[in-house]
Amino acid sequence: MNEQWLLAARPVGLPKESDFTWRRAEQEEPGAGQFRVRSIYLSLDPAMRGWMARDSYQPAVAIGAVMRGIGVGVVDASNHTDFAVGALVQGMLGWQTYCISDGKGMSKLPALPVPLDAWLGLLGHIGLTAYFGLLEIGQPKAGETLVVSAAAGAVGSVVGQIGKIKGCRVVGIAGSGEKCRWITEELGFDAAINYKAENLHQALKRECPGGIDIYFENVGGKTLETVLNHMNNFSRIPVCGMISGYNQTELEPGPGNLFQVIVHRVKMQGFIVTDFMSQARGAVAELAGWYAAGSLKYRVDVTKGLENAPAALLKLFDGTNQGKMLVQVSEEN
Ligand SMILES: NC(=O)c1ccc[n+]([C@@H]2O[C@H](COP(=O)([O-])OP(=O)(O)OC[C@H]3O[C@@H](n4cnc5c(N)ncnc54)[C@H](OP(=O)(O)O)[C@@H]3O)[C@@H](O)[C@H]2O)c1
């Protein structure tokens, strides 16, 4: 049987399990030119909240369709010349145990000595988001001060480490003492601010006495407003995400101090990782090199069992995920 989560309703506020329907469907055989993938890991991403709700940079998931999701898996039946049985692949496998594909949007994993889960984190869309957002839009220079929010999360933790590789002073904003310890003691950030335990404005004054040259934005809302008061002249803000607003039923007014962008000639630019896919191969090679050299580390937070995916998604929004949030759909071997 193919077990699946279908989207049942557009969420209002936080997603609920009743926004999904569990289905056990008959197993399909691949047709001519198709292959079947057994899903191993499913990536859970904050963007899924938007995909459930509305058309944006890609269409909303249709009601009644299998929930969209990036995954890695193994080809277990094939009538496709490029995807043989046993090949490890990555693509939009969806929230289901098996996926039939004609190869479009699916890629074979390079043979690198990395754990399989790295292809949904450091060497997948997460690492590429951090890499291109920081390097292309943030334009870091040695000696500059980089601040990153959701700093102990999947994207934020990679951003801070790349910032260190590029010679920046890196300050992370995160939501617990354990997360702050992890990014400073294990990942080498220069400082961490627990925004739930201290006043962010005062902490930024202490940790960024020379102001901020790059703010890598993952959170939005009050965090953005506070950080804007610390930006230097000609500083940059790569706008990656604004998770604090994703579950709001009414949009909050924007930061009242947005004029700081003019006063300090701040360059703010949003981006979607897919904008950079034509350059992904080189980026993956560089990320893999840094990982092999020990300059990049990551951690994963794995929930076992596809049936637990809706509950696991919520961990991204209450901050209880400790690293890249994954669902293990089946065993690696
Ligand atoms: N533009 C792109 O192409 C792209 C691609 C991937 C991800 N993103 C964005 O990158 C950001 C991070 O995603 P991720 O996958 O790496 O997730 P993540 O950081 O691993 O997990 C989400 C984290 O966000 C923080 N958070 C949740 N609700 C919050 C709130 N109301 N206020 C402040 N912080 C909150 C929590 O950390 P704390 O405990 O620190 O609060 C939580 O652990 C998201 O905004 C996501 O949408 C963008």
The ligand as an SDF file (V2000), in Angstrom:
LIG
                    3D

 48 52  0  0  0  0  0  0  0  0999 V2000
   13.8030   31.9110    0.6930 N   0  0  0  0  0  0  0  0  0  0  0  0
   14.0180   30.5990    0.5840 C   0  0  0  0  0  0  0  0  0  0  0  0
   14.2570   30.0610   -0.4950 O   0  0  0  0  0  0  0  0  0  0  0  0
   13.9440   29.7490    1.8270 C   0  0  0  0  0  0  0  0  0  0  0  0
   14.3160   28.4070    1.8080 C   0  0  0  0  0  0  0  0  0  0  0  0
   14.2980   27.6640    3.0090 C   0  0  0  0  0  0  0  0  0  0  0  0
   13.8720   28.3010    4.1890 C   0  0  0  0  0  0  0  0  0  0  0  0
   13.4800   29.6050    4.1490 N   0  0  0  0  0  0  0  0  0  0  0  0
   13.0630   30.3140    5.3850 C   0  0  0  0  0  0  0  0  0  0  0  0
   14.1520   30.2140    6.3050 O   0  0  0  0  0  0  0  0  0  0  0  0
   13.6290   30.2990    7.6330 C   0  0  0  0  0  0  0  0  0  0  0  0
   14.2100   29.1430    8.4530 C   0  0  0  0  0  0  0  0  0  0  0  0
   13.7150   27.9220    7.9070 O   0  0  0  0  0  0  0  0  0  0  0  0
   14.3200   26.5110    8.3810 P   0  0  0  0  0  0  0  0  0  0  0  0
   13.8180   25.4820    7.4540 O   0  0  0  0  0  0  0  0  0  0  0  0
   15.7770   26.6690    8.5700 O   0  0  0  0  0  0  0  0  0  0  0  0
   13.6040   26.3070    9.7860 O   0  0  0  0  0  0  0  0  0  0  0  0
   14.3190   26.2190   11.2140 P   0  0  0  0  0  0  0  0  0  0  0  0
   15.0450   27.5110   11.4270 O   0  0  0  0  0  0  0  0  0  0  0  0
   15.0430   24.9390   11.3300 O   0  0  0  0  0  0  0  0  0  0  0  0
   13.0540   26.1410   12.1840 O   0  0  0  0  0  0  0  0  0  0  0  0
   12.2280   27.2460   12.3650 C   0  0  0  0  0  0  0  0  0  0  0  0
   12.7190   28.0870   13.5730 C   0  0  0  0  0  0  0  0  0  0  0  0
   12.1100   29.3710   13.5000 O   0  0  0  0  0  0  0  0  0  0  0  0
   12.0040   29.9230   14.7900 C   0  0  0  0  0  0  0  0  0  0  0  0
   10.6480   30.4580   14.9740 N   0  0  0  0  0  0  0  0  0  0  0  0
    9.4770   29.8170   14.8020 C   0  0  0  0  0  0  0  0  0  0  0  0
    8.4410   30.6320   15.0640 N   0  0  0  0  0  0  0  0  0  0  0  0
    8.9820   31.8260   15.4160 C   0  0  0  0  0  0  0  0  0  0  0  0
    8.4350   33.0840   15.7940 C   0  0  0  0  0  0  0  0  0  0  0  0
    7.1100   33.2850   15.8730 N   0  0  0  0  0  0  0  0  0  0  0  0
    9.2910   34.1040   16.1040 N   0  0  0  0  0  0  0  0  0  0  0  0
   10.6360   33.9100   16.0300 C   0  0  0  0  0  0  0  0  0  0  0  0
   11.2040   32.7500   15.6750 N   0  0  0  0  0  0  0  0  0  0  0  0
   10.3890   31.7180   15.3620 C   0  0  0  0  0  0  0  0  0  0  0  0
   12.2700   28.7840   15.7770 C   0  0  0  0  0  0  0  0  0  0  0  0
   13.5860   28.9680   16.3040 O   0  0  0  0  0  0  0  0  0  0  0  0
   13.8320   29.7460   17.7100 P   0  0  0  0  0  0  0  0  0  0  0  0
   13.7830   28.7090   18.7750 O   0  0  0  0  0  0  0  0  0  0  0  0
   15.1820   30.3350   17.5320 O   0  0  0  0  0  0  0  0  0  0  0  0
   12.7380   30.7620   17.8440 O   0  0  0  0  0  0  0  0  0  0  0  0
   12.2470   27.5330   14.9220 C   0  0  0  0  0  0  0  0  0  0  0  0
   13.0870   26.5270   15.4160 O   0  0  0  0  0  0  0  0  0  0  0  0
   12.1170   30.2940    7.5100 C   0  0  0  0  0  0  0  0  0  0  0  0
   11.6440   31.6210    7.5840 O   0  0  0  0  0  0  0  0  0  0  0  0
   11.8750   29.7260    6.1270 C   0  0  0  0  0  0  0  0  0  0  0  0
   10.6450   30.1140    5.5830 O   0  0  0  0  0  0  0  0  0  0  0  0
   13.5040   30.3310    2.9970 C   0  0  0  0  0  0  0  0  0  0  0  0
  1  2  1  0
  2  3  2  0
  2  4  1  0
  4  5  1  0
  4 48  2  0
  5  6  2  0
  6  7  1  0
  7  8  2  0
  8  9  1  0
  8 48  1  0
  9 10  1  0
  9 46  1  0
 10 11  1  0
 11 12  1  0
 11 44  1  0
 12 13  1  0
 13 14  1  0
 14 15  2  0
 14 16  1  0
 14 17  1  0
 17 18  1  0
 18 19  2  0
 18 20  1  0
 18 21  1  0
 21 22  1  0
 22 23  1  0
 23 24  1  0
 23 42  1  0
 24 25  1  0
 25 26  1  0
 25 36  1  0
 26 27  1  0
 26 35  1  0
 27 28  2  0
 28 29  1  0
 29 30  1  0
 29 35  2  0
 30 31  1  0
 30 32  2  0
 32 33  1  0
 33 34  2  0
 34 35  1  0
 36 37  1  0
 36 42  1  0
 37 38  1  0
 38 39  2  0
 38 40  1  0
 38 41  1  0
 42 43  1  0
 44 45  1  0
 44 46  1  0
 46 47  1  0
M  CHG  2   8   1  16  -1
M  END
$$$$
